[in-house]
Amino acid sequence: MKNNKLIIKTESKSYPIYFGNNILKITGKLIGKNLPKVRKICIIADNKLPKILLNKLIKSLRKYELKVYKLHANEKIKNLRIANRIIEQLINYNFNRSDCIIAFGGGIIGDLSAFISSITKRGLKFINIPTTLLAQVDASVGGKTGVNSNQGKNLIGTFYQPDFILSDVSILKSLPHREMIAGYAEILKHSLILDRKFFFWLSKNGKNIINKKNNIYLTDAIIKSCKIKSKIINRDEKEENLRMILNFGHTFAHGFESAKNFSKQLNHGEAVLLGMIIASELSRKKGLLPSKELSLIKRHYSNLKLSTNIKKVFKKNEINKIIYFMKKDKKNINKKINLILLNKIGRVTKFKKTSLRSIEIKKFLNSYYR
C-alpha cells in the first residue's frame, strides 16, 4: 500500500501524520529524520496490545536508550497520580527536553502520555502511535492532552501538539468488533458536522470499514477524518470557537461515561454514538433539523446496528447523575449547558448559540422513558 502523509498546521506548530500499512517498523527512521537530537525514549504502552507489536516498535528503536511503561488502559488510570509517578521516574532517569515520549495505544494512553510530555520540564518531544481506530481518526490529532478529575472527564489538561503521528492501519486488524464500532463513531461525527458527501460515502462503505476491516476503505476513511479535523484545528487550535463543533454528541457522551464511572459497560465511542443520536433528535425537537435528515441518520445507525437506545444503558433514576456531569463540562460558560446541534447533515449550529437549562435537557432525556 502506498504511504501517505498529511501535514497538520496549527498556530503553535506544524507536524506530519504518516499513514500506511505495516509502517510501525520505520518508526526509528522517522525519529532520526524528524527529531535528530533524541537520545532517550520512553514508550508508554497499552499492556493489552499484542506483544508482537511492541516488540516490532522496540526493534525499530534499538539505537536509542529505552524505558517502557505498560499500563492497563482505562479511564481510571488517566489521573494525576499515575502521571506524577511516571514524571518522577523520567526526571530520575535524566530525561531532558530533547528526549522523547511515545504513546503506543488508544486515546487514553495518548491523552495521558501527551499530558506527561507537556508538563515534564515544560515540554519533552512527543510522538503518538495510535493503535485503535478511534485514536487514529480523532484522539491523536489536535493536541489536546488531559487527565480526569473526580468531578468529570478531561477537566485537567493542556494543549500540546505532537512532533509527529504514525498511523499504521495494519495494527487495526487485531481490534475487536466493539473497538471498530467505537472508532467509527468519530468518523461518522466528522461527516455529520462538516461533510455531507462523506456521510453518503460512509452509508455505502460503513460495513467494509467496521465488519471487513478493508484496508483501502479504512485508510480512506482515516485520512478523510484527519483532513476534516485538521481543517478545523488549523483555524482554531485551542477550542475558542470553531473547534467546539468537534464536540457534537460529546457533551452527552461525557455525561454518560462519567455517570457509569467509566466502566466497561460503556466505552467512549459507544457513548459518542448515543450522544450523537440524542443530539440529533434534540435538534429535530428544537426545529433545527428537518425530519428527512433525522431519518437518514437513523437509517444509517440501523443499517450498521449502532446503538440508539438510552434505556438499554441507563435507568431513569440515573438521569440526574448524567445532568450533574453535563453541567461540569468545560465548554460551559454560564449556568446553562452548551450543546452543538445539527441544522442538516454536514452543518451544525453556530458554536455558543445553543445553551439550554439543565431542567430542559433533563425533561428531554426523561421523555425516552414514557
N, C-alpha and C positions, 0 to 999 in steps of 0.2 A: 504493500500500500504506500502511496506517495505521502511523504511527511508534509505537514502544513505548519505555518507559523502565523500568528496574529499578534500585532503589536498593540498593547493597551497603553493609551496615553491619558495621563491624569495631570492635574496641576502640579502635584508634588514629584511625579516620577513616570517614566515610560519603561515598560518591560515586555518581554515576549512570552507568549504561550506557545509551546511546541506540542503539536498534535501528531499522533501516528500510531502505528501498530508495532508492538514489541520494541519500543524505543527506551524502555527503562534502562537497558544495558548501556546506553550512551550518556547517562547522567553525568559521569565523571568528565567526559569530554566537554559537555555543555558548561559545567562549572569552570573548567580550565579556560574556556572561551569567554564566558561572561564575568567570572569572578576569579581572576588570576592570582589574587593575594590570599585566597583562602588556604589555611593550613590545617585547621581543626574543624571537624564537622560533628554535630550532634544530630542523630536521627531520632525523632520521636515517632514511634510506630504503633499502629493498632495491633495488639497481640493476636487478634483473630485472623489476620492475613495469612495466607498460605506461606509456609517457611521458604518455599522456592522463590517467592517474590522478594522477600527481604534479603535472601542470600544473593540474588541477582543484583540488587541495588548495592549491597556491601562489596561485591566483587568489582563493580564498576568504580568504586571509590577507594581501591586498595592503596593508592598513593597518599591518602590523607590519614591523619590521626583521627580515629573514630570513637565516639561514645554513642551507645544505643540505649534508649529507654523504650520499653514496651509497656503500653497502658491498655487496660481493658476499657475500650472506648464506649462510654455512655455519658449522658448529660451530667451525671452526678460527679464525674471526675473533672469536669470543666469548672474549677473553682480556684480561689486564691491560694488555698493550702497546697494543692498539687503544683500550681505554678511556682510558688515560692520555694518548694522543695527542689525543683529542677533548677531554678535560677541559682540557688545557693551552691549547688553542685557544679554548675557551669563556671561560676566565679572561682570555686575551689580548683577547678581544672584549668584556670587561667585563660578562659576564652576571652578574646578581645574583639573589637568592633570590625575587624576584617575577617573574623571567623563566621561560621555559618550554622544555622539550624535548618534541617529538612523535616517538613511534616510529611509523613507517609501513612495516610489513612483517609478517612472521610472528613466531613465538615467539623466534627467535634475535635478531632486531632488537629485539623487545620486552624481552627479558631484559637485553641489553646496554645499551639506552637507559635503562631503569629503574635499572640499577646506576649508570650515569653520573649520572643525576638525583639519586640518593640520596646520593652522596658529594661532589658538587661544591658547595662552600660549605655543606656539611651539609644540602643539600636544595634543588633547584630545583623549580618546578612541573613536573608530568609528565602528558602526555596519551598514551593508547595508541589507535592506529587500526590494529587487526589486519586483515591482508589475506589471511590463509589461514583455512580452516575450523578447523584445529587451534587457531590463536590465538584465534579468535572464541569458541570453545566452552570453552577451557581456559586456555591460556598467558597470556592478557591479564588474567585475573581472579584476584585473590587476593593480589597484592602481592609475590610472590616475584621477586627480581632475582638475576642471577648471571652469572658468567663461569666458564670451565673452567680446571682445573689440569691439569698433566701427569699427575697422579695419578687424574683422573677428572672426570666431568661435574658442573657446578654446585657445586663444592666451595668456591667463593668467592662470597659474596653477602650480601644484606641483605633485610629485609622493608620494602617501601616502596610504599604504596598510591598509585595514580594520582589525579589530580583529576577526570578522567572518562575513559570509554571510548566510542569511537564505532564501532559495528559496522554496516557498510554491506554488506548481503547482495549487492548488485549487483556488488561487487568480485569476488565468488567466481566469476562467470561466466567469468573469464579463467583460472581454475585448471585445470591438467591433471588427468586422472583419478587419477593417483598421489597428488596432494596432497589430493584429496577423500577418498580411502581413508585417508590419514594422519589427517585431521581426524575422520573417522568413528570412528576408534579411541577417541578421547577421549569422544565421545558415547556409544558403546557402554559404555565404562568406567563412566560416570556411572549408566547403567541397571543394570549388574551389581552395583554396590556399594550402591545405595540405592533403586532404583525399579523393581520388578518389572513394574508396569503399563507403564512407559516401554519396557522391554525388548520386550514383546509388541507395542507400537505400532511400534517400530523393525523388528520382524520383518515387519510388514506394509508398512512405508513406506521401508525402507532403500534400495531401488533408486531410488525417487523422489528421495532425497537425493543418493546417490552418482552415479548414472548420468544422471538427468534434470535435476539441479540445480533442482528445482521450488521456486520462491520461497516458496510457502506452507509446504511441508513443511520446507524448510531453515530458515526463520525460526522455525517452531515448535520444531524440534529444538535450534536455537541458544539460544533463550530458555529452554527447559526445562533444558538443560545448565547454563546460567548460574545458574538458580534452584537447582539441586541443589548446585552448587559454593558458591554464596553461603550456602546453609543451613548448610554445613559450616564455612566460614571465619568466619561470624558467631559461631560458638561456639568456634572455635579458630583464631585468626589466625596464630599463629606455630608451628604444627605441633608442639604439645606433647603432644597425644593424638589427639583425633578426626580432625584433618585428615590424619593418616597414612593413613587409608583411601583417600585420593585416589591413593596410590602403588600401588594394586593393579596388578600386572603391570610396574610401573616399575623395581623393583629388578633384575629380569631384564633389562628393556629397556635400562637404563643400562649394565649389563654387556655387553650385545650391541653397543651403539653404540660403547662405548669399545674393545672388542676389535677392532672394524673400523676403529678410528681415525677415527670419524665420517665414513666415506667415503660416496659416493653410492650404494654398493651397498645400504645400509640406512638409510632415514630414520627419524626419531623415531617417527612413527605406526606404521610397519611393525614397528619394534622393540617398541612397546607391544602391538600385536596379537599378536605372537609371545609376548611376555611374559605376556599375559593368558591365552592358551590353555594355556601351560605351567603357570601358576599354578593354573588350573582343574583340570588333570589331576593336579597335585600335591595339590590339595585333595581330589580323589577318592581318591588313593592313601593319604592320611593319614586317610581315613574321615570327612572333614568334609562333603564334598559328595556327595549321592546321585547314583547313576548316571543317573537320569532327567534331573536338572538338567544334568549334563555333556552329555548327548545333545542337549538343547535348545540349548546354547551351540554345540556342534559343528555342529548343523544350521544355525544362524544364520550361522556362518562359511562353511559350504559353499554356502548359497544366495546369498551375496554374493561368493563367490570370494575370501575373505580368507585371508591366509597362515597356515598352521598347521604347516608342515614345517621344523623347525630344520635338518634335513640338507641342505636346498636353500641354506642361507645359511652354515652353519658346517661345517667338517671336525671330526672327532672330536678331533684334536690341538689344536683351538682352545679346548676347554672349560676348560683350566687358566687361559687368559688371561681368559675370561669370569668365572670364580670369583675371580680376583685382583681384578678391578674391582668385583665384587659385594661383596667384603669391605671395599672402600674407601667403600662407600655411607654417606652422612652420617647415615642413620637408625639405623645400628647403634650399640648402646650397650655391647656387650661383644664378645667374640671370635666370637660367633655372628652369623649373618646374619638380620636381621629381615625377615619377609615378611607381607604381607596376603594371606590366603587366603579362599575362599568357603565359607559354610555352605549357602547356596542363592542363587538369582538374586535380587538385591536385598538381600542380607545378608552381611556379611563377618565374619571372625573379629575378636575384640577386638584393638585395637592393642597391640603389645608382647607379645602372647600367643604368637605363633608365631615362635620363634627356632630356627634349625637350624644344625647344624655344617656347615661348608663341604664336608666329605667326604661328608655325606649328600646335599647338593644336587648335588655332582659325580657321585655314583653315579646319581642320578635322571636327570641330563642324559645320562649315558653310556648309559642304558637305551634311548634313542631310536636308538642305533646298532647294536643287536643284529640 
